[in-house]
Amino acid sequence: MADASWLDGSSAAFRLMIATSWLAPESWRKKQEEAILEAVGANLDWMEYIRLVDRHRTPALGWAALKRVPNLKIPEYVAQQLQKGSDACRRQGLTHSMLLAVVLKGLNRAGIPAMSLKGPILSFDLYGDIGLRQSNDLDLEVLQEDIVPAVNCLEGLGWHLESEYSPPSPRQWKSFLEHERHITLLRSKGCTLEVHWRSDWDGPEKPSLRWTSSIPSVWQGCSLQKMHPIDLLLYLSNHGADHAWFRAKWLGDLARIHATGLMDWRATLEHARAAKQTRALLTGLLLLREVYGLPLPDLPEEAWREVPRSLIKASLRALRVSEEPGTGPLAIARAGLARRRRARLINPERTWRETVASLAYAPGNLFVLRLPDSLFWAYAPLSPILFAWRLAMRGKLAKRSINNPAPQSGPGAIPRPRI
């Protein structure tokens, strides 16, 4: 099913994880089952497979794919572990679905339009099941002018902003809205809600066209908007490319969409060009060929030549990494630099002015050093010093967490990225 040359030297457990990182539609089910049987029959280390499933966030998908294969023999203790992981994923999906309904109901009452992003709604749209696709948080998008009333509404529903965000000064808040894409709210039981107001490819002055092409829908009796299928594909492609596709579940989402055969790829490519997301889209499609053996869509040959091979190689390397990304200061610094280099490759039209501005701005700087608005200009020259200080604080917090695993908060705590 996947390209043999890419999987050369991979363990049977890794090949099985790849084969079960999506649920193929009927037209591709036989090929998926063949890949599963090949891996299971190749001296498989089942405990390695369980670890990889956890690393790539595919417990329910993996178990569902395995159960579809007739007469597949799985050791009893392994089946119990896989079933346990799948059940936990499904319970989480049910919990998130109920929380999402409460959030949407509150936003409906306040007259605030909301658009769904990923989460249980995406799981249902892709697989007809809210519990198959694992997600650790909820994501919604609102219009930028609705951010403040939306946050106020959600706080009335029991959510609260991370301590690092509060209270921002007017100038800090303005800068945050200009540079960032979402803000995070928490609940006492640990669930997080990311409220977005723009995508990665929207400029701060450009109103999002996703809202005009979005589709009115209903979720558990609550009104919401769903992205147009082309916008959804670009959103998922951008998210995966931004993180080097290091989780197989993200590619599995694209594989499911592609394998259904319902996308108008010419229109999608045209839309991607207008949004300056051509490389993000085509990188994802090229990876589907390398990883799952799916055919490339019928697009002009010159389009494929636009994608640097280094983007594909970097993503394949990221998929192979068996551990979660490091959380130490040096690991975070290296990851940040790699992400900026990747952003330049994904969007070569990005100006150097935009790149320098992104380096000078960091949301953590606004909260570790509370400058009055009259001195807001000083954040730019102080950025290298504040960056070093935040890295040092990360190191201290990492050491402290060894003895005290409770989450840290307060002005010295730097928010960890949520993916």
N, C-alpha and C positions, 0 to 999 in steps of 0.2 A: 504493500500500500504506500509506504513512504519510499523515498529515493534510497536505494541500497547503499550508494556511495556515501551519503551523509551519515547513515547509521553504522557504517563499518567501524568495528571496535567498540560499539555501544553494548552495554549489558542487556541481557534478555529482559530484565526488569525495566530498564529505560525504554526499550522498544515497546513493551507492553503498556507502559504509562502513556507513551505517545499514541498508541493505537486506541486507547480508551479515554483520551482527553476530550472526546466529543462523542455525540450520539449520531451516527450517520443516518440520513434518511434512507428509505427502502432502496433507492437506486444505487446506494453505495454500501449497503449493509453487508453484502456478501464479501466485498473486499476488506471491510473492517473485520469481519469474523475470521477471514484468512490470516490477517496480520496478528490477531489475538492468538489464534491457534499456533502460529509459528513461534511466537515469543514464549508461550506457555510450555511448548515442547522443547525448549532450548535451555535446559538446566537452569530454570528460573529461581532466583532468590526472592521469595515472596515478601520477606521483611523489607528488603530494599525497595520493592514495588510500593509497599504501604508508605514508606518514608517519602518516596517520590510523589505519590498521590497527594500527600499532605503538603509537600513543597509547592506543587503546581495547582493546589486548590481544586482537585477534581474527585472528591470522594464519592459523591452520589452519581456523577456521570460515569466514573470508572466502574462502579458496582452495577449500574444499569446496563452498561455495554457488555460486561462479563456475563450477566444473567441471560442475555439474549442469545448467547452461543449454545447451540444444542449439545448436550452430553459433555460439557466442559467440566473437567475434574479439578476441583479446588480443595486443598486440605481444609478440614473442618475448622481448625483454629484460625486459619487465614480468613475463611469465609465469615467467621464471627467478628473478626476485627474489621473487615471491609463493611459488613452490615452495620456495625456500630458507628463507623465513620459516616456512612450514608445516612443513617437515622439522625445523627447529630446535625448534618447538613440540612436535612429536610425540616427538622424542628426549627432551625435557625431561619429557614425560608418562610415557615409559617409565622414565626414571631415577627420577622421583618414585614411580612405582608399585612399583619394586623396593625403594627405600628404605622406603616405607610398609610393605611386607610384612615387612622386617627389624624395624622398630619394633613392629609388631603381634605378631610372633612373640615378641619379648622381653617385651612387656607380658603376653602370654598366659602365658608361663613364670612370670612374677612374680605371676600371679593378679590383675592389675589390669584391670578392664573399661575399654574405650575405645569412644568413639563417633566416627564419621567426620564431618568437616565439609569440604565443598567438595573441592578437589583432584581427583586422577584418578578417585576413586570417583564423585564427582558427574558428571564428564565421561562416565563409562561409563553411569551411570544415566539421564542426559538424552539421550545420543546413541549409546550402545552402542559407544563408542570412547574409550579413556583419553587419547588425544592431541589431541582436537579443542578442548577448552577449556583455554586457557592459565592456569596458576597459577604464581606465583613462589615459593611456599612450601607446606609441609604444615600441615594443621590437624587436631588431634584434641581431643576433650573427655574429661576424666576427672572422677570425683567429687572434690569439694574435699578430702575426707580422704585421697585418694590422690595429691595433688600431690607431696608430698615423696618417697614411694616411687617415683612415676613418674619424677621428675627423676633420682633415684639410679639407676634402671634404665636410663634413656636415656644417662646419663653413662657407664655401663658398656658401652653400645653405640657409643661414640665421639662422642656429642653433648656440647656444653658450654654452660653458661649464658653469655649476654653478660656482659662484664666489669662492666657497670654494676650487675648484680644481685647480685654476690657480693663479700664475704659479708654478707648482711643481719643485723641484730640481731634478736632475738625480737620486739621491738615493731615494727620496720620490716616484718618479714615478716607480722605480724598485720595491719598497716595495708594492706599490699600486697594480701593476700588479700581484705580487706574491700572495697577500692575497685576493684581491677583485675579483668580477666576472663581474662587469659592471661599466660603467661610465654614468652619466646623462647629457644630453644636453637639452636646453630649447628653446622655441620660444617666440616671443613677445606676442602672443595670449594665452599663458599659457599651451600649449601642451608640454609634455615631451617625450623624446626619450631615452631609455636605450640601450646602445650599450654593448652587452655581448661579452666575449671572452672565457669563460669556464663555466661549470656547477658546481653545489655545490659538486659533487662527483669526479670531475677531480682534480688530484694533479697538482701543477704548472709545474712539469716536464713531465707530461703525456699528449701527444697529444690526442686530442679528436677523438674518433672513430666515433662520430656522423657524421662527414663530409664525411667519406668514405662510410657510409651506407645511406647518405641523398639522396633525390630524386630531380633531376632537375625539375623546374617548371617555370611557367610564371604568373606574376600578372600585369594586365593592360599593357601588352606589355613589361614588364620588367622581366629580368631573376633573379631567386633566387633559393635557395635550401630549401626543406622542410625536416624536420626530418622524419626518418623512423617511422612508427606507434608505434613500441615498444619503441623507444627513446622518442617519444612524450608522451606516457603514463607514462614513468618513470619521465620525466620532470614535468608533471602536478602533479604526485603523490608526488614528492619531494617538489614542491612549496607548495602544500596544507599541507603536513606534517610539513614543516618548520614553517608554521604559524598556526599550530594546527587546520587547517580546519575551521577557524572561519567565513568564508563566504560560504553560501550554494551554490553559483554559481560555486565554484571550485568542489564541489562534483557533481553538476549537469553536469559538463563537463565529469567527469568519468562515471557517470551514462549513459550518452548518448553513450559513446564509448562502455561500457560493454553491454548495452541493444541491440546494433546492432548485437551482436553475431559474429563479424568478427575477434576478436583477437585470436591468438594462445597463450593460457595462459601458456602452458608448456615452450614454447620458451621464453615468456616474463619473467617467473620466473627464467629461466636459465640466461637470460641477466641481470636481477636484481641482482642475486647473484654475477655475475662477476663485476657489478658496485657497490656492497655493498649497494644496495638500496632495499633489500628484505623487510625490515620492513615498509619502506615508501609505497611500492606498496601494501603489504598485509593489512596494516592499512586502506588505502583507500578502498579496496575491502570489508573489514569487515564493514566499515562505510556504504557502499552502502546497505548492508543487513539490518543494523540497521535502517537506515534513510529512505530508499525507498523500502525495502523489496525485493531487487534484489537477486537472488540466487548466492551463492558463485561459482566461477569457479571450475572445476574439477582438483584440485591440491592435492598433497600428504598431508595426515592429519598432518604429523609432521611439515609441513610448517606453518600451521595456529597456531600451538602451539608456534612458535617463537615470536609471537607478544605479548608484555606485555599488559594485560588488561588495565593498567593505561593509555596507549596511547589512547585507544578507549574512555575511560571515560573522559579524559581531552578534547578530541575533541568534544564530545557530550556536555560537559559543555560550551565550547567556542562557539558552535553553538547557544546555548540558550541565551547567553548574548545579551541583547537588545540594548546596546549602543556601539558606536565605542570605540576602545581601547583608554585609557587615554593618554594625551600628557604632563602631568606634570612630573617633575623630578623623583619622587618616582615611579610613574606608569611605566615610561620608564625603570628605574633600575630594577624593579620587572620583567617586560616583558623580559628584556635582560637575567636575571638569569634563568627565566623559559625556555627561548628559548635554552640556553646552556644545561640545564638538559634534555630538549626534544631531542636535537641533540645527546646526549649520548645514549638515549634510542633508537632513530631511527637507529643510526649507532654505535653499541657496539664495532665494530672493530676499532673505532677511538682511537688512542693512547693518553695517558695522555700528552705526549709531544706536540701533536697537539692541545690539549685542552688548555694547559698553554700558548702556542704560540698565540692562538686566543684571550686569555684574555689579554695578554701583548700588542696585536696590536689593534689599533682602528683608522680608517681613520681620524676621527675628530682630533686626537692628532697631526697628521701631519700638520694640517692647523690652529689650534688655537695657536700652538707654532712653529714658523719657525726656527728650528735649522739648522745650516749649516751641510753639509754632513759629515764633520769631527767629528761632535758630534751626529751623528744619533743614535749611541748606547745608548744614554741617554734617548731615548723615552721609553725603557723598564722599567728602575727603576722609571721613572717619571709617568708611566701609571696611578697608583692610584690617584695621585694628579691631573693629567689632566682630569681624569674621573670625579672627584668631581667638578672640575672647569667647565666642560662642562654641568654637571647637574645644577649647579648654574646658568649658562648662559641660560639654557633652561627655568628655572623658571622666570628669568627676562624677557625673550622674550615672555613667555606666558602671564605675567602680562601686558607687553607693548601692546600685540596684542588685549587686551580687549578694549583699547582706540584707537589703531591704527591697524586696521585689515590688512593693506598692508603687503605683505611678506617682511621679513627682509633679508638683505644680508650683506656681508662683513665678516671680519675675525672672528667676534664673533658669527655669525649665524651657527648653527649646522644643517646639512641637515636632514629633517624629512624623515623617511623611506617611500618608495612608494610601494604599494602593488597592 
